[in-house]
Amino acid sequence: MPDDVYTHGHHESVLRSHTWRTAANSCGYLLPSLRSGLDLLDVGCGPGTITCDLTTLVTPGRVVGVDRSAEVVDQARATAAERRLTGVAFDTGDAYALTFDDASFDVVHAHQVLQHLGDPVAALVEWRRLLRPGGLLAARDSDYAGFVWAPADPLLDRWLSLYHDLTRRNGAEADAGRHLLGWARRAGFTQVTASSSTWTFADPESRAWWGGLWADRVTGSAFADQALEGGLSTREELTAIAEAWRRWSAQADGFFAVLHGEVIAHR
């Protein structure tokens, strides 16, 4: 399987975004399909905020969250302990080769995972293996080329171009959202429903949060390290892009919409 490179890494600015995510703001398309007693696997669970929310919806079903980073798995365990949840477990795991028997789960969920994988179809084939007959796969991924914002700024245009260059170099697909339907079909799913949704940052508080975390990512996360190591950017340019993010976040008419593609695929 591919030796995947995670473009974002686990810098504080990345986890700041991941811990903001909830079932309500990140997997509304899935929630009507959930019910008490379902067994659910959350692949690429990160710090576990979504996983813990899903646990409360399927209890007393079994919930397992897996991530390849031991550090964030520890954080997910702490999140569950803080919420006093007992129906969820977390462990490290390889998205392409998970250590569960065939037909172990009713639901396999993955949020913002496939866009970072070198072979997303192979991962989907593996996740399909884990589903019971009648079970469902739920996946949601960003589509960076579908992001829109105002006011315009050439440095934010450059940020988006650089992000595409970097993910392409890493063998990943920044515009994964539009490909989920096709990938699911190639993985053997025949009953697939596709949808889309957005995150919108257009009030002072959300602009400051979104612009601030991207300013920090551009200069301090694995994004910065990889861009510099690969000769795709310079420290001076990254600093200028970070300043552009902060300028945008201070604009009273600042608007940013993040497009996501979603699929629910039945086994």
Residue, then its C-alpha position, 0 to 999 in steps of 0.5 A: m500500500p502507499d506510504d502516505v504522507y499526511t499533508h497537515g501533520h498534527h501541529e496544534s493549529v491542525l488539532r485546533s480544527h479537528t477538535w472543533r468538529t462535531a457530528a452536527n457540523s461534520c456528518g449531518y448527512l449520516l445522522p438520519s441513518l443512525r439508531s441505537g444498537l449499531d456497531l460503528l467504526d470511525v476511521g481516521c478518528g483524530p482526537g475523537t470529538i466526532t467519534c464520541d458524538l456518534t457514540t451517544l447516538v448508537t449506544p449501546g452499540r459498539v464504537v471503535g475509533v482508529d487513527r494511525s497517530a498514537e498521539v491523537v489516539d491518546q487525545a481521543r481516549a482522553t476526550a472519551a474519558e472526559r465525557r465519561l463514555t464507556g461504549v467507545a474504544f480507540d486504537t492505532g490502525d492502518a486504513y488499508a489493513l484493519t485488524f477486524d474480522d469481515a462483517s464486524f460493523d454496521v457503519v464505517h465512517a470516515h471524515q476528511v480521510l480519503q483526501h489524504l490517501g494515495d490509494p483511496v479505492a483500496a481503502l474503501v475496498e478494505w472498509r467494505r470488507l468490514l461491513r455487515p450485509g445491509g451496512l453502510l459506509a459514510a465518507r465526507d471529504s473537502d473539495y479544495a477547488g470548490f472553496v470560495w472566499a471574498p474579498a479576493d487576495p492574490l496571496l490566498d489564490r497562491w495558498l490554494s495553488l500551493y496546497h494543490d501542488l503539495t498534495r499532488r507531490n504527496g500523492a493525495e487528492a485535494d479535490a476528493g469531494r467530487h470523486l467520492l461517488g466514483w471511488a465508492r463505485r470502483a470499490g464495489f459499492t453499487q448503491v451509493t447516494a452522493s450529497s454535498s455540504t459546506w462550512t461557512f465562516a462569515d462572522p467575526e468570531s468564525r473568521a478570526w478562528w478560521g483565518g488564524l488557524w490557517a495563518d498558523r498552519v501555513t507557517g508552523s505545521a507540516f504544511a510549511d515543512q513540506a512546502l519548504e523541503g520540497g522547494l515549493s515555497t519560501r519562508e518569506e512567501l509563507t509568512a506573506i500568505a499567513e499575513a494575508w489570512r490574518r488580513w482576510s479574517a479582519q475584513a468585515d465583509g470576509f466570507f469563506a465557504v468550504l465545500h465537501g462531497e459526501v457519500i453513503a454507500h450500502r453493502 
